[in-house]
């Protein structure tokens, strides 16, 4: 049988592809691990969080795909929350370098919570970032008439029973005439702008609180990067004392073996695809004259083998 010169490379590629498909159907050579399939699923929450992955888990991402303390919930299909200790926080942004910006969920719509308690971020692995600082909210201050904190005043309750409140920085531990107080972190830069109201878009204490504050967490990011580079997935075992990487055929130490990486790579459609990407410019073609060229057809022998 004679094979056309132009079609010969494509025939080799497609023949190898068919053999691989047959091997996948008759052996476990291409079987994908169930844990890998589960953890390869990302979930979204509104427009702000289109792709939530490791170290977070929740919704239809199983716990094994993330780390303890990183369960998140999508509320009303548009905002993300996380529980730290006994308190629930609204996630405002997932940031680089293991940081996230959060705000207390119970203070999001109403500056006067149902339960008065300090903000506590003392649960591992989260801790405060230096660009955040505490302010103190004082409640039920009807007996306090000092004008020095008038600009920091707010009120609670219905229009018929308004209760006066104030906020002060962390240097003020108590105010005579105020019954209750709680400590809440805010961003230092936002607090500075708020105090200079002439140049700030923040008008109320409620708006200041809704800017949130930053926390960070400690995980083995280097191990995760090495795992991801080998086309594996970071999961619950990646941050352990003996880290593992979740590969298509199951967990492996640190990174995925090289043969598993080939299985995860897309199969090229033609030899040229292996040389340049789809967005690369085409290679220049040599100029040809209009004279007809006779091509000699030579018989080709096609030998195909598969080594497993």
N, C-alpha and C positions, 0 to 999 in steps of 0.2 A: 504493500500500500504506500502510495506517495503522499507526503504531507506538505502542504503549501508553506513556503518560508515565512509568510506573514503570520499565519495562524499557529505556527509551532510553539512559541513561548506561551500563548494563551492556553493551548491544549495541555501543556505540562501543568500549568497552574490549576486549571479546572480538574484535571485528573487527580492531582494530589488532594484537592479539596474534597472530592468525592470519596476518596479512600479514608480521609479523616472522619467524614460523616459516618461512613460504614463502621469504623472503629468505635465511634461514640455510641452507636446504636447497639453494638454487640458486647461492649466491655464497659468498665467504669472509668475509662481513660478520661472522659470529659465530664463526668458526673460532678455537679456543683453541690457543695456542702450546704445543708439546710440552714445552719447558722449563718453562713456567708450570705445566702439569699435573703434571710431576715434582716441582717444588719446592713445590707446593701440598699435597703429601703430608707429613703429620707422622707420627712414629713414637713409640711408647711403650715404656717399660721398667719393668715392675712398677707398683705403686700409687704409688710416689714420683715417677715421671716419666711422667705420662699424655700429655704433648704436647710433644715436643722439636722446636724449629724453629731458624731462623737465630740465631746464626752457626754452629750445629752441623750436622753432616752425618754420614752413616754408615748402616749397615744398608741399607734400601731408599730412603734419601734420597741422591741422587747428590752427588758432590763439588762440582759447580757450584752447589749450593743453599746452601753454607756457605763458610767461609773456611779457608785453610791453617792447620793446627795444631789444628783444632776437630773432628777426626773422633772420634766416640764409639762405643763398642761396648756392646751389652747382653749381659751375661754371665749365663748360667743363667736368663734371662728375668726377673731381679729386681734386678740392680744394674748400674750404668753405670760404665764406665771410660774414661779418656782417657790417651793417651801424651804426656808432656811430656819432650822430650829422649829419653834412653834408659830412662826409668823409667815405670812404669804406676801411675796413681793411681785410686782409687775415688772417684767423685763422690758426695758426701753430699747436696748441695743446689745447685740453680741459683738464684742470688739476684739481686735487683734491682741496678741501677747497675753492670752488667758485672762482677759478682763470682760466684765459686763456691767452695764449701767442699769440700775434697778430703782424702784420707788416703792414705798409701802402701799400695799393694795388697799388697806383700810383707811388711808388718808387721801386716796386718789380723788374722790368726788366730794369729800367732806372733811374739813380740817379738824373737826371734833369727832373722834372715833367713839364707837360704842364701848370699847374697852381701853382704858388708859394704861399704856405700858410703854416702857422704853424700847427703842430699837436695839436688838441684840444680834450682832454678827460674830458670834464666838464659836460657831460650829465649823469644824474642819470639813472641807478644804478651803472655805471662803474667809477672807479677811479684808479689812478696809484698804483702800488705796490712798496715798498721802494727799491727793488733791481733793479729799473730802474732809469736812469738819462738822462737828455737832452744833446744833442750835437747840435751845430749850423752849418748849411751848408751855406757857402758863395759862391755866383755865380757871374760870369762876373768880374773876378778879374785880368784882363789882365794888369792893371796898378800897381799890387802889386808884388814886387820883393823880399820881405823879405825871407831869407832862413830858418827862424825858423819853418815855416809850410810846408816846401817842402815835408816831408814824408806824410803829410796829404792832398796832392794835388790830385785832380781828374779833369776830363775834360768833357765837354758837346759838343754836336753838331757833325756834320759830319767831316770826315777827312780833308776836305778843309776849314772848318770854326770851328776849335776847340776853345772852350771857357774855360778858366782856372777857377777852383774852389778849395776851401779848406774847411776842417771842423775843428772845434775847440770845446773845452768843453764850458760849460755854463758860465765860467768866462769871456770869450771874447764876448762882445756884438756887436762889430763892427770892421771892418777892412777897413782902408782907401784904396780906389781903387777898392773895391768890390761894385757892384751895388745892389745886392739882397741877402737876407739871410732868412732861415727858421729854425725852431726849430723842432728836431725829437728825440724821446726817443729811447734809446738802453739799453740793459742789462749791468749793471755795470761790471759784471764779464767778459763779452765778450769784453767790451771796454778796460779793463785792459789787457787782453790777446792780443788784437789787437795792443796796444801800445808796447808790448814786442814781436815784430814780430818773433824773433828768436825761440820762443816756441809756436807760434800760427799758426793754419791752415788758419786763416783769412788773406788774402793778400790785398784785396781792400776794400775801404769804402763801396762799393755796397754789399759785402759779410757781412760786419758788420751790415748794415741796415737790411739785410734779416734774421738775427738771431731774429729780432723782439724785443718785450718788453712785460712785463706782466701787466695785469690789473685784478682787482677783483671786485666782485659785492656783494651786500648785499641782501639776501633773507632769509625768515624764514625756515632755513634748518631743524630745530628740528621738526617743524610741518610736513614737507615733510617726514622725516624719520618715524615718528609715523604713517602717512598715509600709507606709503609703507609697513611697518611692518604688518599692518592689511589687506594686499593684495589689497589695493586701489592704485589709480594713483594720483600723484601730477599734478595739472593743474592750470588754471588761478585763481581759487578761493582759492588755498592753501596758497597764500601769502597775502591774504586780512586781514582786521582788525578782521573779524570773519571767520577764515579759514574753508574751506570745503575740504573733501576728495572725489574723484570721485570713486564710487564703481560700481559694476556690475549692480546694479539696480538704479543708479543715485547718485547725490551728497549727502553726509552726513556730519554732523559736525565733523571735526577733523579726525575721523577714521571710518572704515567700521564696521557695527554690526557683531557680531560673526557668525550669521547664514549665512551672505553673504560670510564670509571667507571660510566656508565649501563648498559653491558652487564653489569657485575658486580653491579648492584643487583637485588634480587628484584622481580618485576613485581607491582604491587598488584592485589588481587583485586576491589577496589571503590573508588570515589572516597573513601569514608570512611577506608580504610586509609592513604591518603596524608596524611590530616590528623592522625590519632592512631595510636599504636602499639597492638598487640594487648592490652597490659595497661592501657591508659587506660580511664577510666570513660566510659560512653556519654553522648552529649550529651542534656541534658534535652529531653523532648518537650512541646510545648504541649498544654494540656488541651483536650479537645474535649467538646462536649455530645453527647447521644445522637440528635440530629436527623440524618436522612439528608442527605447532601451530594451534589449532582449535579455530576459532573465532565464538562466538555466535552472531547471528543476532537478534537484538531486534527491534521491530516495533517502528518507530519514528513518532510523530505527528508534522506536520509542521504548524505553525501559523504565518501568516504575517500580519502586520498592518502598516498603515501609518498615522501619526498625522500631520496635517497641521495647 
